[in-house]
Amino acid sequence: MTDPQTTIPGENPAETMRKVMEDIGHADALTFAEHHQPGEPFLVSLPRGRTVEDFTPALHAIAERVKPFHRKGTARLETLASLIDWTNRFKGETSALFANPDMTQPSLTCIADYHGEGAGTIDPTTGDGAARHCHHRGLYKFPLSDEWKAWTAVSGQPLEKDQMGEFIEAHAKDVMDPSPGIIAGKESDKLAPWENRLIRTAQQIEGRFGQLHQLLAMSRQFQVHETSDLKVTTNRDSGEAEIQFLNEHKTADGKPLNIPNLIIITIPVFRGGAPYRMPVRFRYRKSGASVKFILTVYNPEKAFEAAFEEAATEARDETSLPLFYGSPEA
């Protein structure tokens, strides 16, 4: 039986119930402007006890099917020139470069939508006006050259005489014969800056530069020479065997084998990059009847820093963006 208080005069009970159910089941948009903007909430009041549901994610998902709200993703570039071109295409007033000088994985990153300058100020309505998502990035991982990887991999590692000879022969193209000025061992205004630098290095570590043919001859001689005649004298200060005592070695016919303790290599740090001249220390250690030979690249960090700084500076100058050494915010 219909409650007379809910019955509207002039209407039958069925029509009255239909209007009551429409009123109860009606959904109200609590926050919905005429032109909804990305980031604004979209709340709707629903029946079932008038619960409030947030339809914002669904609304945004539908809208992004046609056009994304903002740019995001990381482009991985294969060359420094490509990173520069990518940066110039997408850069804005807040874009920035980040250089990571890790010797094992050096990289250069452009964040096209980096935060704006100045301290952050939070407005209760609009938030921080200078804040950005930092989601749109270009990344260039510097490819280390094959020569650099080969010499740094063997650097400081004890090698058998055959291993040492094979390595020198395989990488003979990387070895540079010292100039007459370097062999003389005296700095002069007539010499190139790199020659004077290598002369100073040799003086600091009491070294003497040799030529490629001397190392090749030594590797061949050691393949047939017995190590029982080797004489090793240890430096009391450092505890290491000094390479100049290799002069005590003899060839098969008994003549002294004159071996230097420094060589010069000319290799690029990065693939396709400019070559850098670096000294390599050559020494040995005797263990029982066997001898281990050690090739150590002297201060490779200097060459790496120079090559990396040159590339990072080029990117900064070509894009006119601020350059930061380190990693951006995660």
C-alpha positions as CSV (number, residue, x, y, z in Angstrom):
1,M,0.0,0.0,0.0
2,T,1.4,3.4,-1.0
3,D,2.2,5.9,1.8
4,P,-0.1,8.8,1.2
5,Q,2.6,11.2,2.3
6,T,4.8,10.2,-0.8
7,T,2.0,10.2,-3.2
8,I,1.7,13.3,-5.3
9,P,-1.9,14.4,-6.0
10,G,-2.8,13.8,-9.6
11,E,-0.2,11.1,-10.1
12,N,-0.6,7.3,-9.8
13,P,1.7,5.5,-7.4
14,A,3.9,4.1,-10.2
15,E,4.7,7.5,-11.6
16,T,5.5,8.8,-8.1
17,M,7.9,5.9,-7.4
18,R,9.7,6.5,-10.7
19,K,10.4,10.1,-9.9
20,V,11.5,9.2,-6.3
21,M,14.0,6.6,-7.7
22,E,15.3,9.0,-10.3
23,D,16.0,11.5,-7.5
24,I,17.7,8.9,-5.3
25,G,19.8,7.5,-8.1
26,H,20.8,10.8,-9.6
27,A,24.6,11.3,-10.0
28,D,25.9,14.8,-9.3
29,A,29.2,16.2,-10.6
30,L,30.6,18.0,-7.5
31,T,33.6,19.6,-9.3
32,F,33.4,20.0,-13.0
33,A,34.2,23.2,-14.8
34,E,32.9,23.9,-18.3
35,H,36.4,23.3,-19.6
36,H,38.1,20.7,-17.5
37,Q,41.9,21.3,-17.2
38,P,44.5,18.5,-16.7
39,G,45.4,18.1,-13.0
40,E,42.0,19.3,-11.8
41,P,40.0,16.7,-9.8
42,F,36.7,15.3,-11.2
43,L,34.5,14.2,-8.3
44,V,31.0,12.7,-8.8
45,S,28.4,11.9,-6.1
46,L,26.9,8.5,-6.7
47,P,24.0,6.6,-5.2
48,R,24.5,3.6,-2.8
49,G,24.5,5.8,0.2
50,R,25.7,8.8,-1.9
51,T,29.4,7.7,-1.9
52,V,31.9,10.1,-3.7
53,E,34.0,8.6,-6.4
54,D,37.1,10.1,-8.0
55,F,36.9,9.8,-11.8
56,T,40.0,11.9,-12.4
57,P,42.3,9.0,-13.5
58,A,39.7,7.7,-15.8
59,L,39.0,11.1,-17.3
60,H,42.8,11.7,-17.8
61,A,43.3,8.2,-19.4
62,I,40.6,9.0,-21.9
63,A,42.0,12.4,-22.7
64,E,45.6,11.0,-23.2
65,R,44.4,8.6,-25.9
66,V,44.3,11.7,-28.1
67,K,47.1,13.8,-26.8
68,P,49.5,13.4,-23.8
69,F,49.4,16.0,-21.0
70,H,53.2,16.4,-21.0
71,R,56.3,15.0,-22.7
72,K,58.1,12.2,-21.0
73,G,60.6,9.5,-21.8
74,T,64.4,9.2,-22.4
75,A,65.9,9.4,-25.8
76,R,69.2,7.4,-26.0
77,L,71.5,9.0,-28.4
78,E,74.5,7.3,-30.1
79,T,76.7,10.3,-30.8
80,L,77.5,13.6,-29.0
81,A,76.3,15.5,-32.1
82,S,73.0,13.8,-31.9
83,L,72.6,14.8,-28.2
84,I,73.4,18.4,-29.1
85,D,70.8,18.3,-32.0
86,W,68.2,16.7,-29.7
87,T,68.8,19.3,-27.0
88,N,68.5,22.2,-29.4
89,R,65.2,20.8,-30.7
90,F,63.5,20.4,-27.3
91,K,65.3,22.8,-25.0
92,G,63.4,25.6,-23.2
93,E,64.2,28.3,-20.7
94,T,64.6,25.8,-17.8
95,S,66.6,23.0,-19.7
96,A,69.9,21.9,-18.3
97,L,72.8,19.5,-18.9
98,F,74.2,17.0,-16.4
99,A,77.7,15.4,-17.0
100,N,78.6,12.2,-15.2
101,P,82.4,11.8,-15.3
102,D,82.4,8.1,-14.2
103,M,85.5,6.5,-15.9
104,T,83.6,3.2,-16.3
105,Q,80.3,4.7,-17.5
106,P,80.6,8.3,-18.5
107,S,77.4,10.0,-19.7
108,L,75.8,13.3,-20.6
109,T,72.1,14.0,-20.0
110,C,69.9,16.8,-21.1
111,I,66.7,17.4,-19.1
112,A,64.5,19.4,-21.4
113,D,61.8,20.1,-18.7
114,Y,64.1,20.8,-15.7
115,H,63.0,23.0,-12.8
116,G,63.1,26.7,-13.1
117,E,65.6,28.9,-11.4
118,G,65.3,30.2,-7.8
119,A,64.0,28.9,-4.6
120,G,60.7,27.0,-4.7
121,T,57.6,28.9,-3.5
122,I,54.4,27.0,-2.9
123,D,51.1,28.6,-3.7
124,P,48.1,26.9,-2.0
125,T,46.2,26.9,-5.3
126,T,48.7,26.5,-8.1
127,G,51.7,25.0,-6.2
128,D,55.3,25.8,-7.2
129,G,55.3,27.7,-10.4
130,A,58.9,26.8,-11.2
131,A,58.5,23.0,-10.6
132,R,58.7,20.7,-13.6
133,H,58.3,17.0,-14.0
134,C,61.9,16.4,-15.3
135,H,60.5,13.5,-17.4
136,H,61.7,14.5,-20.8
137,R,65.4,13.6,-21.2
138,G,68.1,12.9,-23.7
139,L,71.0,10.6,-22.7
140,Y,74.4,10.0,-24.3
141,K,76.6,7.3,-22.9
142,F,80.2,8.0,-24.1
143,P,81.6,4.9,-25.8
144,L,85.1,4.1,-24.6
145,S,87.5,3.3,-27.4
146,D,88.7,-0.3,-28.0
147,E,92.2,0.9,-27.5
148,W,91.4,2.5,-24.1
149,K,89.5,-0.6,-22.9
150,A,92.4,-2.8,-23.9
151,W,95.2,-0.8,-22.2
152,T,93.2,-0.1,-19.0
153,A,92.2,-3.7,-18.8
154,V,95.8,-4.9,-18.9
155,S,97.1,-2.0,-16.8
156,G,98.7,-3.3,-13.5
157,Q,98.0,-6.9,-14.3
158,P,100.9,-9.4,-14.1
159,L,101.5,-11.1,-17.5
160,E,103.4,-14.1,-18.5
161,K,106.2,-13.4,-21.0
162,D,104.3,-14.8,-23.9
163,Q,101.2,-12.9,-22.9
164,M,103.1,-9.6,-22.7
165,G,104.8,-10.2,-26.1
166,E,101.5,-11.1,-27.7
167,F,99.8,-8.0,-26.3
168,I,102.6,-5.6,-27.4
169,E,102.6,-7.1,-30.9
170,A,98.7,-6.9,-31.2
171,H,98.8,-3.2,-30.1
172,A,102.0,-2.1,-31.7
173,K,100.0,0.6,-33.6
174,D,99.3,2.3,-30.3
175,V,102.9,2.6,-29.3
176,M,104.7,5.8,-30.3
177,D,108.4,6.1,-30.5
178,P,109.8,9.0,-28.4
179,S,111.1,12.0,-30.2
180,P,114.9,12.9,-30.0
181,G,114.1,15.6,-27.4
182,I,112.3,13.1,-25.2
183,I,115.2,10.6,-25.5
184,A,117.6,13.4,-24.5
185,G,115.5,13.9,-21.4
186,K,116.0,17.7,-21.1
187,E,113.2,20.2,-21.2
188,S,113.5,23.0,-23.7
189,D,111.5,25.9,-25.1
190,K,112.2,24.4,-28.6
191,L,110.2,21.3,-27.7
192,A,106.4,20.9,-27.9
193,P,104.5,21.2,-24.6
194,W,103.6,17.5,-24.7
195,E,107.3,16.6,-25.1
196,N,108.2,18.6,-22.0
197,R,105.3,17.1,-20.1
198,L,106.5,13.5,-20.8
199,I,110.1,14.5,-19.9
200,R,108.9,15.8,-16.5
201,T,106.9,12.6,-16.0
202,A,110.0,10.5,-16.7
203,Q,112.1,12.5,-14.3
204,Q,109.4,12.2,-11.5
205,I,109.3,8.4,-11.7
206,E,113.0,7.9,-12.6
207,G,112.0,6.5,-16.0
208,R,113.5,6.2,-19.4
209,F,111.5,6.0,-22.6
210,G,112.1,3.3,-25.1
211,Q,111.1,2.5,-28.6
212,L,108.7,-0.1,-29.9
213,H,111.4,-2.3,-31.6
214,Q,113.1,-2.6,-28.2
215,L,109.9,-4.1,-26.6
216,L,109.3,-6.4,-29.6
217,A,112.9,-7.6,-29.4
218,M,112.6,-8.2,-25.7
219,S,109.4,-10.2,-26.1
220,R,111.2,-12.4,-28.7
221,Q,114.3,-12.8,-26.5
222,F,112.3,-13.7,-23.5
223,Q,110.6,-16.5,-25.4
224,V,113.9,-18.3,-25.6
225,H,115.9,-16.9,-22.7
226,E,116.1,-18.9,-19.5
227,T,114.9,-16.9,-16.4
228,S,117.4,-18.7,-14.1
229,D,120.0,-16.0,-14.9
230,L,117.7,-13.1,-13.9
231,K,118.8,-10.8,-11.1
232,V,116.3,-8.6,-9.3
233,T,117.2,-5.7,-7.0
234,T,114.4,-4.3,-4.9
235,N,113.9,-0.6,-4.1
236,R,114.1,-0.4,-0.3
237,D,111.7,2.6,-0.2
238,S,108.9,1.2,-2.3
239,G,109.5,-2.5,-2.2
240,E,109.2,-2.8,-6.0
241,A,111.7,-4.1,-8.5
242,E,113.1,-1.3,-10.6
243,I,112.9,-1.8,-14.4
244,Q,116.4,-0.5,-15.1
245,F,117.8,-3.7,-13.7
246,L,116.4,-5.5,-16.8
247,N,119.8,-4.5,-18.3
248,E,121.2,-7.4,-16.4
249,H,119.3,-9.8,-18.7
250,K,121.2,-11.3,-21.6
251,T,120.3,-12.4,-25.0
252,A,120.9,-15.9,-26.3
253,D,124.5,-15.0,-27.3
254,G,125.2,-13.5,-23.8
255,K,125.0,-9.8,-24.7
256,P,123.1,-7.4,-22.3
257,L,119.5,-6.9,-23.2
258,N,118.9,-3.1,-22.8
259,I,115.2,-2.6,-21.9
260,P,113.5,0.8,-21.1
261,N,111.0,1.2,-18.3
262,L,108.7,3.6,-20.1
263,I,106.9,3.6,-23.4
264,I,104.5,6.1,-25.0
265,I,101.0,5.2,-26.2
266,T,98.8,7.4,-28.4
267,I,95.2,6.3,-28.1
268,P,91.7,7.9,-28.0
269,V,89.7,7.9,-24.8
270,F,86.4,7.8,-26.6
271,R,85.5,6.0,-29.8
272,G,86.2,8.3,-32.7
273,G,87.8,10.9,-30.4
274,A,91.1,12.6,-30.5
275,P,94.2,10.5,-29.4
276,Y,96.0,11.3,-26.2
277,R,99.7,10.6,-25.5
278,M,100.2,8.7,-22.3
279,P,103.2,7.1,-20.7
280,V,103.1,3.4,-19.8
281,R,105.3,2.0,-17.1
282,F,107.0,-1.3,-17.8
283,R,108.3,-3.4,-14.9
284,Y,108.6,-7.0,-13.8
285,R,108.5,-9.2,-10.7
286,K,110.2,-12.5,-10.2
287,S,108.4,-15.3,-8.4
288,G,110.6,-18.4,-8.1
289,A,111.7,-19.4,-11.6
290,S,109.0,-17.4,-13.4
291,V,108.8,-13.7,-14.2
292,K,105.6,-11.6,-14.4
293,F,105.6,-8.5,-16.6
294,I,103.5,-5.5,-15.7
295,L,102.3,-2.7,-18.0
296,T,100.8,0.2,-16.1
297,V,99.2,3.2,-17.8
298,Y,100.6,6.2,-15.8
299,N,97.9,8.6,-14.5
300,P,95.1,7.7,-17.1
301,E,92.7,9.9,-15.1
302,K,94.3,13.1,-16.6
303,A,93.6,12.0,-20.2
304,F,90.1,10.9,-19.3
305,E,89.3,14.2,-17.6
306,A,90.7,16.2,-20.5
307,A,88.7,14.2,-23.1
308,F,85.4,14.3,-21.0
309,E,85.7,18.0,-20.2
310,E,86.3,18.8,-23.9
311,A,83.1,16.9,-24.9
312,A,81.0,18.4,-22.1
313,T,82.2,21.9,-22.9
314,E,81.4,21.4,-26.5
315,A,77.8,20.4,-25.6
316,R,77.4,23.4,-23.3
317,D,78.7,25.8,-25.9
318,E,76.6,24.4,-28.7
319,T,73.4,24.4,-26.7
320,S,73.9,27.5,-24.5
321,L,72.6,25.6,-21.5
322,P,73.9,25.4,-18.0
323,L,76.2,22.4,-17.4
324,F,76.3,20.6,-14.0
325,Y,78.8,17.8,-13.1
326,G,76.9,15.1,-11.3
327,S,73.5,13.4,-11.4
328,P,70.1,15.1,-11.4
329,E,67.4,14.5,-8.9
330,A,66.0,11.0,-9.1
